[in-house]
Amino acid sequence: MQRNEGLLSFIDWLTDPPSGGRAQMWIVGAGLASLTMIYAFSCVITQRATVPRGRFRGMGGMHQGLFTEIVGTAALQFGILLMFISLFMHFQWFWGNHPRLSTFYEIGKYASLFGFVATALYFAYTSMGPLL
C-alpha cells in the first residue's frame, strides 16, 4: 500500500497548481526546463543520448558503469520525450506561477503530457515491433 500511496501523492503533486512563487518560477520553470530542453535538442540533432543504466535482476556483473549511450532512432525518441518533459515543467512551474499566464497553464501542461504519453507509446511499439 505504501508504494501506491507514494505514486498517488506524486501524481497529485504534479496536478496541483504550483505554489512556489517567483523562485520556483525562475529556477524550475525557466532554468531547469531550459537545461532539459537543451539536452533534448542535443539528443535529437546528434541522435546520441547518455542515460543512466538500470539494474535488472539476473544481470549482475554483465554491465558495468553508471551510464550507457543510446544511438539512432532510440536517442531521437528519447530526445522528444525530454522535450515534452521540459515543456511540462515550463508550463507547470513558469506559466503556473506567472500572474498573467496562470489562467492558461493547464492547456499547455496537459498538451505536453499528451505528447509525452503518445511518444512513449510509439517508442514502446517500435521497440517491441520485432517481438510481436
Rosetta blueprint (number, residue, H / E / L):
1 M L
2 Q H
3 R H
4 N H
5 E H
6 G H
7 L H
8 L H
9 S H
10 F H
11 I H
12 D H
13 W H
14 L H
15 T H
16 D L
17 P L
18 P L
19 S L
20 G L
21 G H
22 R H
23 A H
24 Q H
25 M H
26 W H
27 I H
28 V H
29 G H
30 A H
31 G H
32 L H
33 A H
34 S H
35 L H
36 T H
37 M H
38 I H
39 Y H
40 A H
41 F H
42 S H
43 C H
44 V H
45 I H
46 T H
47 Q L
48 R E
49 A E
50 T E
51 V E
52 P E
53 R L
54 G L
55 R L
56 F L
57 R L
58 G L
59 M L
60 G L
61 G L
62 M L
63 H L
64 Q L
65 G L
66 L L
67 F E
68 T E
69 E E
70 I E
71 V E
72 G L
73 T H
74 A H
75 A H
76 L H
77 Q H
78 F H
79 G H
80 I H
81 L H
82 L H
83 M H
84 F H
85 I H
86 S H
87 L H
88 F H
89 M H
90 H H
91 F H
92 Q H
93 W H
94 F H
95 W H
96 G L
97 N L
98 H L
99 P L
100 R L
101 L L
102 S L
103 T L
104 F L
105 Y H
106 E H
107 I H
108 G H
109 K H
110 Y H
111 A H
112 S H
113 L H
114 F H
115 G H
116 F H
117 V H
118 A H
119 T H
120 A H
121 L H
122 Y H
123 F H
124 A H
125 Y H
126 T H
127 S H
128 M H
129 G H
130 P H
131 L H
132 L L
